Amino acid sequence: MKNAFLRVGYTCASILAAGGLMMASAEQHDVATVNLSQPVMVGSTTLPGGHYTIVDEGNNLFLVRSDNGDQALVFGRKIEESKQAPKTELILKNDGEGLRLDQLVLEGETTGYEFKR
């Protein structure tokens, strides 16, 4: 009986340790900081001009947030670049309704992200 309790205890400890590792690997990562001089459409949200941090939430989901609480969540589709980007670039596009977030290219990477509405 004592051995059965020990096995259950070891199993629970293993599950907790594995869960902790999975949570550690799913941490957020700051990707870029940008200053927007005017309002920009990010997904379906218009963000006012200001200082923003772009955070990789995992699974190609990005959070664009400002220091004063403005934020938008947007899904990015990976795109392949022909060569490594020399610097991180945020590409905005004027779609007739104003500027919108179009692409993000990361320094030293051969992949970037394209954002849809």
N, CA, C and O atoms as CSV, one atom per row, in Angstrom:
chain,resi,resn,atom,element,x,y,z
A,1,MET,N,N,0.819,-1.188,0.000
A,1,MET,CA,C,0.000,0.000,0.000
A,1,MET,C,C,0.865,1.255,0.000
A,1,MET,O,O,0.580,2.225,-0.703
A,2,LYS,N,N,1.937,1.218,0.810
A,2,LYS,CA,C,2.837,2.369,0.875
A,2,LYS,C,C,3.481,2.620,-0.484
A,2,LYS,O,O,3.651,3.771,-0.888
A,3,ASN,N,N,3.844,1.536,-1.200
A,3,ASN,CA,C,4.446,1.678,-2.529
A,3,ASN,C,C,3.470,2.309,-3.525
A,3,ASN,O,O,3.882,3.084,-4.387
A,4,ALA,N,N,2.203,1.989,-3.414
A,4,ALA,CA,C,1.200,2.567,-4.314
A,4,ALA,C,C,1.114,4.081,-4.107
A,4,ALA,O,O,1.027,4.835,-5.076
A,5,PHE,N,N,1.138,4.528,-2.847
A,5,PHE,CA,C,1.110,5.966,-2.567
A,5,PHE,C,C,2.362,6.659,-3.089
A,5,PHE,O,O,2.288,7.775,-3.602
A,6,LEU,N,N,3.515,5.997,-2.960
A,6,LEU,CA,C,4.753,6.581,-3.471
A,6,LEU,C,C,4.701,6.728,-4.991
A,6,LEU,O,O,5.116,7.751,-5.536
A,7,ARG,N,N,4.180,5.686,-5.681
A,7,ARG,CA,C,4.074,5.750,-7.148
A,7,ARG,C,C,3.164,6.891,-7.573
A,7,ARG,O,O,3.469,7.617,-8.519
A,8,VAL,N,N,2.031,7.049,-6.863
A,8,VAL,CA,C,1.115,8.139,-7.183
A,8,VAL,C,C,1.805,9.481,-6.934
A,8,VAL,O,O,1.655,10.413,-7.725
A,9,GLY,N,N,2.550,9.580,-5.850
A,9,GLY,CA,C,3.275,10.812,-5.540
A,9,GLY,C,C,4.306,11.142,-6.596
A,9,GLY,O,O,4.418,12.294,-7.017
A,10,TYR,N,N,5.075,10.129,-7.038
A,10,TYR,CA,C,6.075,10.358,-8.086
A,10,TYR,C,C,5.413,10.752,-9.402
A,10,TYR,O,O,5.929,11.609,-10.118
A,11,THR,N,N,4.286,10.142,-9.727
A,11,THR,CA,C,3.573,10.467,-10.960
A,11,THR,C,C,3.089,11.914,-10.913
A,11,THR,O,O,3.243,12.653,-11.885
A,12,CYS,N,N,2.504,12.321,-9.785
A,12,CYS,CA,C,2.020,13.703,-9.648
A,12,CYS,C,C,3.179,14.696,-9.746
A,12,CYS,O,O,3.053,15.744,-10.380
A,13,ALA,N,N,4.308,14.359,-9.117
A,13,ALA,CA,C,5.473,15.243,-9.178
A,13,ALA,C,C,5.979,15.364,-10.609
A,13,ALA,O,O,6.370,16.451,-11.035
A,14,SER,N,N,5.976,14.269,-11.352
A,14,SER,CA,C,6.422,14.294,-12.751
A,14,SER,C,C,5.496,15.147,-13.602
A,14,SER,O,O,5.951,15.909,-14.456
A,15,ILE,N,N,4.188,15.017,-13.366
A,15,ILE,CA,C,3.224,15.801,-14.135
A,15,ILE,C,C,3.394,17.285,-13.837
A,15,ILE,O,O,3.362,18.107,-14.753
A,16,LEU,N,N,3.577,17.639,-12.562
A,16,LEU,CA,C,3.785,19.036,-12.196
A,16,LEU,C,C,5.056,19.597,-12.814
A,16,LEU,O,O,5.061,20.730,-13.295
A,17,ALA,N,N,6.136,18.817,-12.808
A,17,ALA,CA,C,7.393,19.277,-13.402
A,17,ALA,C,C,7.233,19.478,-14.902
A,17,ALA,O,O,7.707,20.479,-15.440
A,18,ALA,N,N,6.575,18.547,-15.586
A,18,ALA,CA,C,6.366,18.673,-17.028
A,18,ALA,C,C,5.487,19.882,-17.333
A,18,ALA,O,O,5.739,20.604,-18.297
A,19,GLY,N,N,4.461,20.105,-16.522
A,19,GLY,CA,C,3.592,21.268,-16.707
A,19,GLY,C,C,4.356,22.561,-16.537
A,19,GLY,O,O,4.131,23.520,-17.276
A,20,GLY,N,N,5.262,22.597,-15.565
A,20,GLY,CA,C,6.083,23.786,-15.354
A,20,GLY,C,C,6.988,24.059,-16.529
A,20,GLY,O,O,7.174,25.215,-16.907
A,21,LEU,N,N,7.562,23.015,-17.122
A,21,LEU,CA,C,8.412,23.191,-18.296
A,21,LEU,C,C,7.600,23.696,-19.479
A,21,LEU,O,O,8.061,24.555,-20.231
A,22,MET,N,N,6.396,23.169,-19.646
A,22,MET,CA,C,5.559,23.619,-20.751
A,22,MET,C,C,5.173,25.083,-20.571
A,22,MET,O,O,5.144,25.839,-21.543
A,23,MET,N,N,4.876,25.489,-19.340
A,23,MET,CA,C,4.536,26.885,-19.097
A,23,MET,C,C,5.741,27.786,-19.343
A,23,MET,O,O,5.587,28.894,-19.857
A,24,ALA,N,N,6.932,27.330,-18.986
A,24,ALA,CA,C,8.135,28.133,-19.201
A,24,ALA,C,C,8.386,28.328,-20.687
A,24,ALA,O,O,8.825,29.401,-21.102
A,25,SER,N,N,8.115,27.306,-21.496
A,25,SER,CA,C,8.361,27.427,-22.930
A,25,SER,C,C,7.280,28.265,-23.609
A,25,SER,O,O,7.473,28.714,-24.739
A,26,ALA,N,N,6.142,28.486,-22.941
A,26,ALA,CA,C,5.066,29.282,-23.524
A,26,ALA,C,C,5.112,30.732,-23.046
A,26,ALA,O,O,4.120,31.453,-23.155
A,27,GLU,N,N,6.252,31.157,-22.522
A,27,GLU,CA,C,6.379,32.522,-22.041
A,27,GLU,C,C,6.290,33.514,-23.186
A,27,GLU,O,O,6.584,33.195,-24.338
A,28,GLN,N,N,5.881,34.717,-22.842
A,28,GLN,CA,C,5.810,35.789,-23.819
A,28,GLN,C,C,7.220,36.293,-24.126
A,28,GLN,O,O,8.115,36.230,-23.283
A,29,HIS,N,N,7.397,36.791,-25.345
A,29,HIS,CA,C,8.686,37.346,-25.742
A,29,HIS,C,C,8.464,38.689,-26.416
A,29,HIS,O,O,7.721,38.785,-27.392
A,30,ASP,N,N,9.110,39.729,-25.892
A,30,ASP,CA,C,9.066,41.026,-26.562
A,30,ASP,C,C,9.808,40.891,-27.880
A,30,ASP,O,O,10.949,40.431,-27.914
A,31,VAL,N,N,9.164,41.289,-28.953
A,31,VAL,CA,C,9.737,41.161,-30.287
A,31,VAL,C,C,10.311,42.487,-30.761
A,31,VAL,O,O,11.398,42.532,-31.337
A,32,ALA,N,N,9.577,43.563,-30.515
A,32,ALA,CA,C,10.013,44.873,-31.011
A,32,ALA,C,C,9.337,45.972,-30.213
A,32,ALA,O,O,8.286,45.768,-29.605
A,33,THR,N,N,9.962,47.141,-30.228
A,33,THR,CA,C,9.330,48.349,-29.696
A,33,THR,C,C,9.307,49.366,-30.826
A,33,THR,O,O,10.276,49.507,-31.572
A,34,VAL,N,N,8.194,50.067,-30.940
A,34,VAL,CA,C,8.031,51.018,-32.042
A,34,VAL,C,C,7.347,52.289,-31.539
A,34,VAL,O,O,6.625,52.276,-30.543
A,35,ASN,N,N,7.591,53.361,-32.242
A,35,ASN,CA,C,6.887,54.616,-32.016
A,35,ASN,C,C,6.027,54.877,-33.247
A,35,ASN,O,O,6.540,55.013,-34.357
A,36,LEU,N,N,4.735,54.944,-33.041
A,36,LEU,CA,C,3.811,55.229,-34.130
A,36,LEU,C,C,3.450,56.700,-34.060
A,36,LEU,O,O,2.975,57.176,-33.029
A,37,SER,N,N,3.670,57.426,-35.150
A,37,SER,CA,C,3.432,58.867,-35.157
A,37,SER,C,C,1.965,59.212,-35.380
A,37,SER,O,O,1.556,60.348,-35.142
A,38,GLN,N,N,1.179,58.256,-35.828
A,38,GLN,CA,C,-0.237,58.485,-36.076
A,38,GLN,C,C,-1.015,57.202,-35.808
A,38,GLN,O,O,-0.401,56.153,-35.615
A,39,PRO,N,N,-2.346,57.251,-35.790
A,39,PRO,CA,C,-3.136,56.042,-35.538
A,39,PRO,C,C,-2.865,54.955,-36.584
A,39,PRO,O,O,-2.665,55.238,-37.765
A,40,VAL,N,N,-2.866,53.704,-36.113
A,40,VAL,CA,C,-2.617,52.556,-36.983
A,40,VAL,C,C,-3.632,51.472,-36.646
A,40,VAL,O,O,-3.888,51.177,-35.478
A,41,MET,N,N,-4.203,50.886,-37.693
A,41,MET,CA,C,-5.125,49.770,-37.539
A,41,MET,C,C,-4.318,48.498,-37.297
A,41,MET,O,O,-3.470,48.139,-38.113
A,42,VAL,N,N,-4.573,47.821,-36.194
A,42,VAL,CA,C,-3.923,46.549,-35.873
A,42,VAL,C,C,-5.045,45.523,-35.739
A,42,VAL,O,O,-5.807,45.546,-34.773
A,43,GLY,N,N,-5.138,44.625,-36.719
A,43,GLY,CA,C,-6.290,43.730,-36.758
A,43,GLY,C,C,-7.530,44.568,-36.976
A,43,GLY,O,O,-7.611,45.306,-37.958
A,44,SER,N,N,-8.499,44.469,-36.079
A,44,SER,CA,C,-9.721,45.264,-36.196
A,44,SER,C,C,-9.736,46.434,-35.215
A,44,SER,O,O,-10.770,47.079,-35.045
A,45,THR,N,N,-8.608,46.715,-34.571
A,45,THR,CA,C,-8.502,47.773,-33.569
A,45,THR,C,C,-7.631,48.914,-34.083
A,45,THR,O,O,-6.556,48.675,-34.632
A,46,THR,N,N,-8.086,50.141,-33.910
A,46,THR,CA,C,-7.260,51.295,-34.255
A,46,THR,C,C,-6.545,51.763,-33.000
A,46,THR,O,O,-7.179,52.115,-32.005
A,47,LEU,N,N,-5.230,51.764,-33.056
A,47,LEU,CA,C,-4.416,52.221,-31.931
A,47,LEU,C,C,-3.943,53.638,-32.206
A,47,LEU,O,O,-3.503,53.936,-33.317
A,48,PRO,N,N,-4.026,54.529,-31.202
A,48,PRO,CA,C,-3.533,55.894,-31.404
A,48,PRO,C,C,-2.010,55.906,-31.492
A,48,PRO,O,O,-1.351,54.952,-31.080
A,49,GLY,N,N,-1.465,56.971,-32.022
A,49,GLY,CA,C,-0.011,57.102,-32.079
A,49,GLY,C,C,0.584,57.010,-30.686
A,49,GLY,O,O,-0.059,57.360,-29.696
A,50,GLY,N,N,1.821,56.534,-30.622
A,50,GLY,CA,C,2.490,56.417,-29.339
A,50,GLY,C,C,3.562,55.342,-29.359
A,50,GLY,O,O,3.898,54.797,-30.410
A,51,HIS,N,N,4.090,55.046,-28.187
A,51,HIS,CA,C,5.147,54.046,-28.015
A,51,HIS,C,C,4.500,52.693,-27.717
A,51,HIS,O,O,3.677,52.577,-26.809
A,52,TYR,N,N,4.885,51.662,-28.497
A,52,TYR,CA,C,4.277,50.336,-28.362
A,52,TYR,C,C,5.344,49.247,-28.279
A,52,TYR,O,O,6.441,49.376,-28.824
A,53,THR,N,N,4.991,48.189,-27.590
A,53,THR,CA,C,5.799,46.970,-27.546
A,53,THR,C,C,4.998,45.875,-28.231
A,53,THR,O,O,3.806,45.709,-27.973
A,54,ILE,N,N,5.659,45.135,-29.100
A,54,ILE,CA,C,5.018,44.002,-29.761
A,54,ILE,C,C,5.519,42.746,-29.059
A,54,ILE,O,O,6.723,42.513,-28.962
A,55,VAL,N,N,4.581,41.944,-28.573
A,55,VAL,CA,C,4.902,40.765,-27.783
A,55,VAL,C,C,4.411,39.524,-28.513
A,55,VAL,O,O,3.255,39.458,-28.931
A,56,ASP,N,N,5.296,38.536,-28.666
A,56,ASP,CA,C,4.935,37.252,-29.251
A,56,ASP,C,C,4.277,36.423,-28.156
A,56,ASP,O,O,4.932,36.022,-27.193
A,57,GLU,N,N,2.981,36.168,-28.307
A,57,GLU,CA,C,2.222,35.396,-27.324
A,57,GLU,C,C,2.301,33.895,-27.605
A,57,GLU,O,O,1.765,33.097,-26.837
A,58,GLY,N,N,2.961,33.504,-28.697
A,58,GLY,CA,C,3.038,32.099,-29.093
A,58,GLY,C,C,1.960,31.777,-30.116
A,58,GLY,O,O,0.961,32.488,-30.223
A,59,ASN,N,N,2.166,30.705,-30.865
A,59,ASN,CA,C,1.213,30.261,-31.893
A,59,ASN,C,C,0.869,31.362,-32.891
A,59,ASN,O,O,-0.275,31.466,-33.334
A,60,ASN,N,N,1.866,32.189,-33.247
A,60,ASN,CA,C,1.720,33.266,-34.231
A,60,ASN,C,C,0.718,34.332,-33.807
A,60,ASN,O,O,0.147,35.017,-34.655
A,61,LEU,N,N,0.502,34.476,-32.515
A,61,LEU,CA,C,-0.393,35.486,-31.976
A,61,LEU,C,C,0.450,36.588,-31.346
A,61,LEU,O,O,1.332,36.307,-30.535
A,62,PHE,N,N,0.184,37.844,-31.715
A,62,PHE,CA,C,0.980,38.969,-31.250
A,62,PHE,C,C,0.101,39.981,-30.521
A,62,PHE,O,O,-1.012,40.286,-30.949
A,63,LEU,N,N,0.625,40.490,-29.420
A,63,LEU,CA,C,-0.035,41.539,-28.650
A,63,LEU,C,C,0.751,42.820,-28.879
A,63,LEU,O,O,1.957,42.872,-28.638
A,64,VAL,N,N,0.057,43.853,-29.347
A,64,VAL,CA,C,0.664,45.169,-29.529
A,64,VAL,C,C,0.098,46.020,-28.398
A,64,VAL,O,O,-1.108,46.265,-28.349
A,65,ARG,N,N,0.964,46.472,-27.486
A,65,ARG,CA,C,0.466,47.198,-26.317
A,65,ARG,C,C,1.306,48.440,-26.044
A,65,ARG,O,O,2.510,48.482,-26.298
A,66,SER,N,N,0.622,49.445,-25.517
A,66,SER,CA,C,1.305,50.689,-25.167
A,66,SER,C,C,1.496,50.754,-23.662
A,66,SER,O,O,0.937,49.954,-22.912
A,67,ASP,N,N,2.295,51.719,-23.237
A,67,ASP,CA,C,2.529,51.924,-21.807
A,67,ASP,C,C,1.270,52.428,-21.099
A,67,ASP,O,O,1.123,52.237,-19.892
A,68,ASN,N,N,0.358,53.072,-21.841
A,68,ASN,CA,C,-0.839,53.630,-21.209
A,68,ASN,C,C,-2.064,52.721,-21.313
A,68,ASN,O,O,-3.172,53.147,-20.987
A,69,GLY,N,N,-1.883,51.478,-21.761
A,69,GLY,CA,C,-2.982,50.511,-21.741
A,69,GLY,C,C,-3.645,50.220,-23.067
A,69,GLY,O,O,-4.438,49.282,-23.156
A,70,ASP,N,N,-3.348,50.996,-24.112
A,70,ASP,CA,C,-3.915,50.674,-25.427
A,70,ASP,C,C,-3.293,49.372,-25.911
A,70,ASP,O,O,-2.085,49.169,-25.786
A,71,GLN,N,N,-4.129,48.482,-26.469
A,71,GLN,CA,C,-3.585,47.207,-26.952
A,71,GLN,C,C,-4.479,46.588,-28.005
A,71,GLN,O,O,-5.666,46.898,-28.104
A,72,ALA,N,N,-3.881,45.707,-28.786
A,72,ALA,CA,C,-4.607,44.948,-29.797
A,72,ALA,C,C,-3.926,43.598,-29.951
A,72,ALA,O,O,-2.702,43.494,-29.869
A,73,LEU,N,N,-4.716,42.584,-30.170
A,73,LEU,CA,C,-4.223,41.227,-30.388
A,73,LEU,C,C,-4.438,40.891,-31.852
A,73,LEU,O,O,-5.526,41.103,-32.388
A,74,VAL,N,N,-3.401,40.367,-32.505
A,74,VAL,CA,C,-3.498,40.094,-33.942
A,74,VAL,C,C,-2.763,38.799,-34.267
A,74,VAL,O,O,-1.738,38.479,-33.666
A,75,PHE,N,N,-3.310,38.060,-35.233
A,75,PHE,CA,C,-2.705,36.818,-35.697
A,75,PHE,C,C,-1.778,37.124,-36.861
A,75,PHE,O,O,-2.160,37.834,-37.791
A,76,GLY,N,N,-0.559,36.591,-36.813
A,76,GLY,CA,C,0.410,36.783,-37.886
A,76,GLY,C,C,0.644,35.490,-38.643
A,76,GLY,O,O,0.808,34.430,-38.040
A,77,ARG,N,N,0.660,35.578,-39.949
A,77,ARG,CA,C,0.963,34.416,-40.788
A,77,ARG,C,C,2.424,34.494,-41.172
A,77,ARG,O,O,2.885,35.521,-41.671
A,78,LYS,N,N,3.168,33.400,-40.939
A,78,LYS,CA,C,4.591,33.403,-41.263
A,78,LYS,C,C,4.799,33.548,-42.760
A,78,LYS,O,O,4.093,32.949,-43.571
A,79,ILE,N,N,5.786,34.359,-43.101
A,79,ILE,CA,C,6.187,34.521,-44.498
A,79,ILE,C,C,7.692,34.280,-44.572
A,79,ILE,O,O,8.431,34.603,-43.642
A,80,GLU,N,N,8.120,33.726,-45.660
A,80,GLU,CA,C,9.540,33.426,-45.868
A,80,GLU,C,C,10.215,34.583,-46.591
A,80,GLU,O,O,9.683,35.112,-47.567
A,81,GLU,N,N,11.363,34.963,-46.117
A,81,GLU,CA,C,12.179,35.986,-46.755
A,81,GLU,C,C,13.329,35.286,-47.481
A,81,GLU,O,O,13.725,34.184,-47.100
A,82,SER,N,N,13.853,35.912,-48.505
A,82,SER,CA,C,14.932,35.288,-49.279
A,82,SER,C,C,16.277,35.358,-48.560
A,82,SER,O,O,17.176,34.561,-48.830
A,83,LYS,N,N,16.409,36.318,-47.640
A,83,LYS,CA,C,17.667,36.456,-46.900
A,83,LYS,C,C,17.362,36.963,-45.499
A,83,LYS,O,O,16.241,37.374,-45.202
A,84,GLN,N,N,18.374,36.929,-44.647
A,84,GLN,CA,C,18.200,37.417,-43.291
A,84,GLN,C,C,17.978,38.925,-43.300
A,84,GLN,O,O,18.638,39.660,-44.035
A,85,ALA,N,N,17.048,39.366,-42.483
A,85,ALA,CA,C,16.768,40.802,-42.393
A,85,ALA,C,C,17.896,41.497,-41.637
A,85,ALA,O,O,18.302,41.029,-40.573
A,86,PRO,N,N,18.409,42.609,-42.171
A,86,PRO,CA,C,19.485,43.321,-41.486
A,86,PRO,C,C,19.017,44.046,-40.231
A,86,PRO,O,O,19.816,44.321,-39.335
A,87,LYS,N,N,17.714,44.360,-40.164
A,87,LYS,CA,C,17.175,45.022,-38.977
A,87,LYS,C,C,15.689,44.675,-38.851
A,87,LYS,O,O,15.060,44.224,-39.808
A,88,THR,N,N,15.151,44.891,-37.668
A,88,THR,CA,C,13.726,44.666,-37.444
A,88,THR,C,C,12.949,45.811,-38.071
A,88,THR,O,O,13.267,46.982,-37.863
A,89,GLU,N,N,11.916,45.456,-38.847
A,89,GLU,CA,C,11.109,46.465,-39.518
A,89,GLU,C,C,9.634,46.178,-39.324
A,89,GLU,O,O,9.191,45.036,-39.445
A,90,LEU,N,N,8.888,47.207,-39.026
A,90,LEU,CA,C,7.437,47.153,-38.971
A,90,LEU,C,C,6.945,47.839,-40.237
A,90,LEU,O,O,7.229,49.016,-40.457
A,91,ILE,N,N,6.222,47.124,-41.055
A,91,ILE,CA,C,5.776,47.666,-42.343
A,91,ILE,C,C,4.288,48.000,-42.244
A,91,ILE,O,O,3.463,47.140,-41.937
A,92,LEU,N,N,3.964,49.256,-42.507
A,92,LEU,CA,C,2.590,49.742,-42.483
A,92,LEU,C,C,2.112,49.944,-43.914
A,92,LEU,O,O,2.904,50.240,-44.809
A,93,LYS,N,N,0.823,49.781,-44.116
A,93,LYS,CA,C,0.260,49.923,-45.450
A,93,LYS,C,C,-0.947,50.854,-45.368
A,93,LYS,O,O,-1.755,50.754,-44.446
A,94,ASN,N,N,-1.061,51.756,-46.337
A,94,ASN,CA,C,-2.219,52.637,-46.406
A,94,ASN,C,C,-3.259,51.971,-47.289
A,94,ASN,O,O,-3.064,51.831,-48.497
A,95,ASP,N,N,-4.371,51.559,-46.679
A,95,ASP,CA,C,-5.399,50.847,-47.444
A,95,ASP,C,C,-6.575,51.743,-47.833
A,95,ASP,O,O,-7.658,51.248,-48.146
A,96,GLY,N,N,-6.362,53.064,-47.814
A,96,GLY,CA,C,-7.415,53.999,-48.163
A,96,GLY,C,C,-8.216,54.460,-46.955
A,96,GLY,O,O,-8.827,55.528,-46.992
A,97,GLU,N,N,-8.224,53.680,-45.898
A,97,GLU,CA,C,-8.921,54.041,-44.657
A,97,GLU,C,C,-7.929,54.524,-43.606
A,97,GLU,O,O,-8.328,54.889,-42.500
A,98,GLY,N,N,-6.665,54.530,-43.934
A,98,GLY,CA,C,-5.607,54.899,-43.002
A,98,GLY,C,C,-4.528,53.835,-42.986
A,98,GLY,O,O,-4.565,52.879,-43.761
A,99,LEU,N,N,-3.574,54.011,-42.101
A,99,LEU,CA,C,-2.477,53.039,-42.008
A,99,LEU,C,C,-2.918,51.804,-41.244
A,99,LEU,O,O,-3.701,51.882,-40.298
A,100,ARG,N,N,-2.400,50.666,-41.672
A,100,ARG,CA,C,-2.646,49.427,-40.939
A,100,ARG,C,C,-1.359,48.620,-40.875
A,100,ARG,O,O,-0.499,48.720,-41.750
A,101,LEU,N,N,-1.243,47.818,-39.822
A,101,LEU,CA,C,-0.089,46.946,-39.649
A,101,LEU,C,C,-0.135,45.877,-40.719
A,101,LEU,O,O,-1.107,45.127,-40.812
A,102,ASP,N,N,0.918,45.803,-41.534
A,102,ASP,CA,C,0.940,44.851,-42.651
A,102,ASP,C,C,1.923,43.715,-42.398
A,102,ASP,O,O,1.551,42.547,-42.513
A,103,GLN,N,N,3.174,44.034,-42.055
A,103,GLN,CA,C,4.189,42.994,-41.873
A,103,GLN,C,C,5.156,43.366,-40.754
A,103,GLN,O,O,5.328,44.535,-40.408
A,104,LEU,N,N,5.774,42.335,-40.205
A,104,LEU,CA,C,6.841,42.489,-39.230
A,104,LEU,C,C,7.974,41.577,-39.667
A,104,LEU,O,O,7.792,40.369,-39.821
A,105,VAL,N,N,9.150,42.170,-39.865
A,105,VAL,CA,C,10.344,41.425,-40.258
A,105,VAL,C,C,11.337,41.564,-39.108
A,105,VAL,O,O,11.607,42.673,-38.649
A,106,LEU,N,N,11.879,40.440,-38.645
A,106,LEU,CA,C,12.751,40.450,-37.475
A,106,LEU,C,C,14.218,40.356,-37.865
A,106,LEU,O,O,14.603,39.554,-38.716
A,107,GLU,N,N,15.021,41.185,-37.229
A,107,GLU,CA,C,16.461,41.228,-37.485
A,107,GLU,C,C,17.083,39.843,-37.351
A,107,GLU,O,O,16.848,39.136,-36.371
A,108,GLY,N,N,17.873,39.469,-38.342
A,108,GLY,CA,C,18.598,38.205,-38.311
A,108,GLY,C,C,17.769,36.979,-38.651
A,108,GLY,O,O,18.292,35.864,-38.639
A,109,GLU,N,N,16.497,37.156,-38.952
A,109,GLU,CA,C,15.612,36.035,-39.257
A,109,GLU,C,C,15.344,35.958,-40.757
A,109,GLU,O,O,15.428,36.963,-41.463
A,110,THR,N,N,15.026,34.776,-41.228
A,110,THR,CA,C,14.634,34.595,-42.628
A,110,THR,C,C,13.127,34.440,-42.753
A,110,THR,O,O,12.612,34.204,-43.845
A,111,THR,N,N,12.423,34.571,-41.642
A,111,THR,CA,C,10.969,34.559,-41.661
A,111,THR,C,C,10.460,35.856,-41.056
A,111,THR,O,O,11.113,36.470,-40.211
A,112,GLY,N,N,9.303,36.250,-41.500
A,112,GLY,CA,C,8.634,37.407,-40.956
A,112,GLY,C,C,7.181,37.048,-40.740
A,112,GLY,O,O,6.813,35.875,-40.803
A,113,TYR,N,N,6.348,38.051,-40.485
A,113,TYR,CA,C,4.938,37.815,-40.249
A,113,TYR,C,C,4.115,38.820,-41.028
A,113,TYR,O,O,4.444,40.005,-41.092
A,114,GLU,N,N,3.038,38.326,-41.620
A,114,GLU,CA,C,2.090,39.171,-42.323
A,114,GLU,C,C,0.806,39.174,-41.502
A,114,GLU,O,O,0.364,38.128,-41.025
A,115,PHE,N,N,0.212,40.347,-41.340
A,115,PHE,CA,C,-0.957,40.491,-40.491
A,115,PHE,C,C,-2.184,40.786,-41.339
A,115,PHE,O,O,-2.128,41.576,-42.282
A,116,LYS,N,N,-3.266,40.156,-41.002
A,116,LYS,CA,C,-4.543,40.362,-41.692
A,116,LYS,C,C,-5.480,41.165,-40.805
A,116,LYS,O,O,-5.238,41.305,-39.607
A,117,ARG,N,N,-6.528,41.681,-41.379
A,117,ARG,CA,C,-7.538,42.412,-40.613
A,117,ARG,C,C,-8.277,41.486,-39.701
A,117,ARG,O,O,-9.169,41.920,-38.972
